[in-house]
Amino acid sequence: MTFTLPIKTIGLLSLFFIFFSGIHARAQFDEIHSSTDILLSLSPAYPGPREQVRVSAQTFSFNINTVSLTWYVNGKQIKSGKGITETTITTGPIGTPTTIRVTASPPGTTQYDKTLTIWPSDLEVLWYTNTHTPVGYRGKALPVRGSTVTYVALPSLAMGSGYYDPKNLLYEWRVDNTLQKNNSGRGKNTLSLPITKSRNVPPQVLVRVYNEGGTVTQEKRVSISVQEPKLLFYELHPLRGPSYHRVIENIHQVASGGETRILAEPYYANGKPSFLQYKWNIDNTAIVSDADHPEILSYLTETGSKAQQLIVLEITNPFNILEHIQNSFRMYVE
């Protein structure tokens, strides 16, 4: 016997089935929570060895401040309670993993779970520039506008006891947040950067180093102040050489009846002093300097003479029109 339902009844049953199935499907979906429902952030973002790290949890799936969270470090529970959204841990040596786990159980749902492993690493960035300093100068040559600074990244990345070969790591260089594509890539641990801006706008350099899978990452920011070249004067002794311990500033007194030699040192000039152009001037009169040693001024006086003269030196760079250095002092002859 065939039983036939009215079309209207079939429609109601279909709607009921769809509605019921929808509820069932929604219930199954609520019971499955991806680990991405909880986000863990680190401060600092890329921890070093034996460093304190703040770990914070957040989510958009529920109000995390109203539920109980439990924190674990390397499998050991360290704290638990309502609204505990962050904790502080200390990393181990380079290459030693620290595993952080947090669980949360909002009412009416199953447990949320997130695990993160930290591989502490280290990164040192050295830099040098091509500006001039005197022989034996103990300080560091500093960059000026028009010079070039070379950065060298020295990473210490490891997983377990095996350190990664720096040549096999990936390097990402950024200058003022702009990716330097040609200088980034495998094994590219150096960056040569021309300084094109003034001293008031130092370049912001960031290098990020990571392994093939990105499981071990470290980064470093470097900001170097751009200087102005400065010109200093020293008396040049015929036997002892330059008197670098005593800078000639406003006034220099000499005895009459002899020769005084003055050495000009253009600190942080962009290039070798032999490439620069020197213009000596005594009381508004140009002085022709020695072609082989234009940085040295020979000042001759007669016995018994007395004088007070203004000595000015102007240095320019034929390869960099923006580089102009000038200084002066007064010579007193007694």
C-alpha positions as MATLAB code, in Angstrom:
seq = 'MTFTLPIKTIGLLSLFFIFFSGIHARAQFDEIHSSTDILLSLSPAYPGPREQVRVSAQTFSFNINTVSLTWYVNGKQIKSGKGITETTITTGPIGTPTTIRVTASPPGTTQYDKTLTIWPSDLEVLWYTNTHTPVGYRGKALPVRGSTVTYVALPSLAMGSGYYDPKNLLYEWRVDNTLQKNNSGRGKNTLSLPITKSRNVPPQVLVRVYNEGGTVTQEKRVSISVQEPKLLFYELHPLRGPSYHRVIENIHQVASGGETRILAEPYYANGKPSFLQYKWNIDNTAIVSDADHPEILSYLTETGSKAQQLIVLEITNPFNILEHIQNSFRMYVE';
ca = [
       0.000    0.000    0.000;
       1.418    3.343   -0.924;
       1.066    6.163    1.514;
       1.394    9.662    0.115;
       1.987   12.707    2.249;
       0.563   15.996    1.220;
       3.087   18.296   -0.400;
       2.726   20.788    2.462;
       3.631   18.071    5.007;
       6.705   17.028    3.029;
       7.846   20.635    3.006;
       7.525   20.890    6.770;
       9.488   17.662    7.283;
      12.203   18.901    4.944;
      12.500   22.161    6.808;
      12.618   20.276   10.111;
      15.363   17.988    8.777;
      17.425   20.870    7.478;
      17.011   22.810   10.723;
      17.898   19.787   12.873;
      20.872   18.901   10.692;
      22.066   22.488   10.913;
      21.962   22.378   14.710;
      23.864   19.082   14.718;
      26.475   20.403   12.328;
      26.915   23.571   14.404;
      27.343   21.510   17.553;
      30.091   19.422   15.922;
      31.865   22.583   14.723;
      31.848   24.094   18.222;
      33.593   21.048   19.629;
      36.590   21.417   17.311;
      38.979   24.236   18.150;
      42.116   24.890   16.151;
      45.234   25.908   18.054;
      45.123   29.155   16.112;
      42.111   30.211   18.214;
      44.644   31.273   20.867;
      47.539   33.477   19.822;
      50.761   33.612   21.823;
      53.055   36.612   21.503;
      56.548   37.075   22.908;
      58.360   40.130   24.210;
      61.061   40.303   23.005;
      59.789   38.699   19.813;
      63.011   36.733   19.255;
      64.475   35.826   22.649;
      68.144   35.373   23.310;
      69.811   32.860   25.633;
      69.005   33.033   29.354;
      66.678   35.954   28.783;
      63.434   36.840   30.529;
      60.509   36.669   28.115;
      56.928   37.833   28.622;
      54.422   35.489   26.972;
      50.924   36.850   26.336;
      47.784   35.022   25.200;
      44.892   36.525   23.284;
      41.936   35.288   21.270;
      38.937   36.554   19.345;
      36.930   33.382   19.955;
      35.867   34.156   23.538;
      36.441   36.616   26.363;
      39.802   35.408   27.610;
      39.674   37.605   30.710;
      36.701   35.705   32.152;
      37.934   32.112   31.781;
      40.495   30.038   33.605;
      43.857   29.557   31.886;
      46.583   27.098   32.790;
      50.208   27.657   31.798;
      52.897   25.001   31.349;
      56.631   25.314   30.678;
      58.388   22.203   29.388;
      55.432   20.102   30.555;
      55.344   21.517   34.084;
      52.391   23.594   35.250;
      53.556   27.000   36.471;
      50.322   28.930   37.073;
      46.568   28.682   36.691;
      43.620   30.981   37.270;
      40.919   33.159   35.787;
      42.133   35.875   33.443;
      45.830   35.014   33.739;
      46.640   36.025   30.178;
      50.405   36.281   30.486;
      53.406   34.770   32.186;
      57.154   35.295   32.324;
      59.711   32.612   31.562;
      63.490   32.460   31.276;
      65.059   30.827   28.249;
      67.949   28.399   28.391;
      71.257   28.370   26.511;
      71.452   28.748   22.743;
      69.886   25.744   21.024;
      67.927   24.618   24.104;
      64.152   24.573   23.501;
      61.622   26.044   25.897;
      58.092   24.771   25.242;
      55.201   26.918   26.448;
      51.635   25.618   26.571;
      48.437   27.352   27.604;
      44.958   25.839   27.921;
      41.586   27.532   28.351;
      38.117   26.091   29.016;
      35.296   28.547   28.265;
      31.866   27.486   29.608;
      29.886   25.260   27.260;
      32.795   24.399   24.982;
      35.714   22.039   24.920;
      39.249   22.991   25.849;
      41.340   25.398   23.820;
      45.025   24.538   23.612;
      48.092   26.344   22.254;
      51.755   25.307   22.301;
      54.793   27.350   21.307;
      58.471   26.372   21.313;
      61.231   28.953   21.723;
      64.719   28.264   20.375;
      66.908   31.005   21.902;
      69.566   32.419   19.608;
      71.960   35.325   19.389;
      72.924   37.847   16.736;
      75.698   40.413   16.741;
      76.007   43.116   14.111;
      79.343   44.824   13.533;
      79.873   47.835   11.303;
      82.694   49.864    9.854;
      83.056   52.802    7.498;
      85.647   54.156    5.089;
      86.184   57.616    6.580;
      89.601   58.963    7.561;
      91.231   58.789   10.986;
      94.903   59.433   11.863;
      97.394   56.591   12.066;
      97.294   55.091   15.549;
      93.911   56.622   16.346;
      92.257   54.492   19.022;
      88.722   55.556   18.285;
      86.370   54.293   15.611;
      85.970   55.870   12.199;
      82.482   57.385   12.080;
      80.159   57.781    9.086;
      79.431   61.099    7.405;
      77.150   62.022    4.566;
      78.572   60.541    1.365;
      80.462   57.729    3.104;
      79.593   54.034    3.040;
      78.864   51.894    6.094;
      79.290   48.128    5.898;
      77.252   46.003    8.309;
      78.251   42.420    9.126;
      75.779   40.031   10.787;
      77.295   37.336   13.030;
      74.502   34.911   13.995;
      74.558   32.128   16.574;
      71.556   29.940   15.736;
      71.217   26.343   16.851;
      68.771   23.514   17.472;
      70.159   21.133   20.019;
      73.945   20.943   20.023;
      74.351   21.676   16.321;
      74.959   25.270   15.271;
      73.834   26.365   11.838;
      76.508   27.342    9.353;
      76.040   31.112    8.792;
      76.492   30.496    5.061;
      73.335   28.357    5.024;
      71.122   30.785    6.919;
      68.731   33.261    5.311;
      69.297   36.993    5.827;
      66.700   39.721    5.445;
      68.019   43.280    5.453;
      65.792   46.342    5.817;
      66.713   50.029    5.756;
      64.066   52.385    7.129;
      61.567   49.484    6.879;
      62.332   48.967    3.173;
      63.445   45.467    2.190;
      66.839   45.386    0.474;
      66.073   42.602   -1.987;
      69.449   42.510   -3.704;
      71.268   42.234   -0.381;
      68.937   39.641    1.163;
      69.037   35.892    0.757;
      70.998   32.795    1.694;
      74.415   33.520    3.153;
      74.167   37.285    2.567;
      75.383   38.440    5.954;
      76.771   41.824    4.844;
      75.169   45.080    3.749;
      77.035   48.072    2.311;
      74.949   51.194    2.729;
      75.784   54.614    1.237;
      74.896   57.417    3.644;
      72.797   59.881    1.674;
      70.938   61.722    4.431;
      72.042   64.361    6.895;
      73.124   63.744   10.472;
      69.614   64.516   11.692;
      68.209   61.472    9.866;
      70.323   58.411   10.762;
      69.451   55.249    8.804;
      67.545   52.545   10.690;
      68.932   49.138    9.747;
      67.288   45.837   10.675;
      68.617   42.383    9.879;
      66.602   39.219   10.468;
      68.318   35.828   10.297;
      66.509   32.487   10.227;
      66.901   28.857    9.239;
      65.193   27.186    6.301;
      61.954   26.445    8.123;
      61.905   29.629   10.165;
      61.816   27.689   13.429;
      64.886   29.555   14.687;
      64.881   33.294   14.079;
      66.779   36.259   15.445;
      66.880   39.937   14.520;
      68.802   43.049   15.427;
      68.227   46.762   14.887;
      71.159   49.106   14.419;
      71.029   52.892   14.393;
      74.267   54.788   13.791;
      74.515   58.532   14.221;
      75.779   60.331   11.139;
      78.553   62.791   11.985;
      80.009   65.919   10.421;
      83.690   65.826    9.417;
      85.887   67.890   11.705;
      89.245   69.508   11.062;
      91.868   69.564   13.818;
      95.363   71.081   13.864;
      98.508   69.701   15.524;
     102.089   70.893   15.698;
     104.409   68.595   13.774;
     107.717   68.025   15.557;
     110.703   67.160   13.300;
     111.669   64.169   15.455;
     108.658   63.175   17.543;
     106.089   63.645   14.808;
     102.555   64.981   15.372;
     101.671   66.168   18.878;
      98.327   64.379   18.901;
      98.032   64.883   22.651;
      97.634   68.642   22.185;
      95.086   70.044   19.742;
      95.644   73.562   18.421;
      92.391   75.369   19.020;
      91.927   79.127   19.096;
      95.499   80.314   19.704;
      98.933   78.803   19.097;
     102.064   80.543   20.387;
     105.500   79.993   18.810;
     108.944   81.479   19.325;
     110.380   83.690   16.616;
     113.336   82.711   14.505;
     112.464   79.271   13.246;
     110.051   77.011   11.397;
     106.780   75.734   12.793;
     105.016   72.974   10.927;
     101.278   72.528   11.340;
      99.532   69.266   10.469;
      95.851   69.281    9.497;
      93.849   66.135   10.215;
      90.409   65.923    8.535;
      88.685   63.486   10.876;
      85.952   61.403    9.202;
      86.627   62.886    5.776;
      85.122   60.688    3.105;
      88.239   59.281    1.496;
      92.001   59.442    1.836;
      93.533   62.846    2.652;
      95.615   62.611   -0.548;
      92.381   62.807   -2.577;
      91.257   66.026   -0.882;
      91.923   69.610   -1.911;
      93.589   71.916    0.658;
      93.395   75.722    0.566;
      95.536   77.443    3.202;
      95.019   81.115    3.896;
      96.981   83.503    6.131;
      95.331   86.856    6.796;
      93.227   86.543    3.639;
      96.257   85.645    1.528;
      96.237   82.268   -0.196;
      99.262   80.099    0.543;
     100.609   77.544   -1.917;
     101.067   74.298   -0.003;
     103.467   71.460   -0.673;
     102.139   69.366   -3.548;
     103.285   66.130   -1.877;
     101.986   67.041    1.582;
      99.224   69.635    1.240;
      98.022   68.786    4.749;
     101.173   70.385    6.237;
     101.755   74.132    6.587;
     105.329   75.426    7.083;
     105.338   78.700    9.009;
     108.681   80.595    8.986;
     109.515   83.554   11.245;
     112.510   85.833   11.643;
     114.398   86.198   14.908;
     112.956   88.941   17.065;
     109.785   89.284   15.047;
     106.343   89.549   16.549;
     103.097   88.798   14.784;
      99.509   87.771   15.180;
      98.002   86.123   12.122;
      94.791   84.278   11.315;
      95.342   80.916    9.645;
      92.407   79.354    7.826;
      92.219   76.009    6.065;
      89.423   74.939    3.774;
      89.187   71.323    2.581;
      86.938   70.111   -0.212;
      86.355   66.721   -1.773;
      86.361   66.712   -5.603;
      84.370   63.468   -5.543;
      81.725   64.740   -3.116;
      80.595   68.339   -3.578;
      78.663   68.176   -0.304;
      81.829   67.642    1.727;
      83.319   70.907    2.911;
      85.479   71.216    6.040;
      86.900   74.430    7.450;
      88.680   75.518   10.596;
      90.985   78.291   11.766;
      93.237   79.474   14.580;
      95.465   82.451   15.414;
      99.237   82.165   15.366;
     101.054   84.338   17.934;
     104.773   84.908   17.313;
     106.826   86.219   20.228;
];
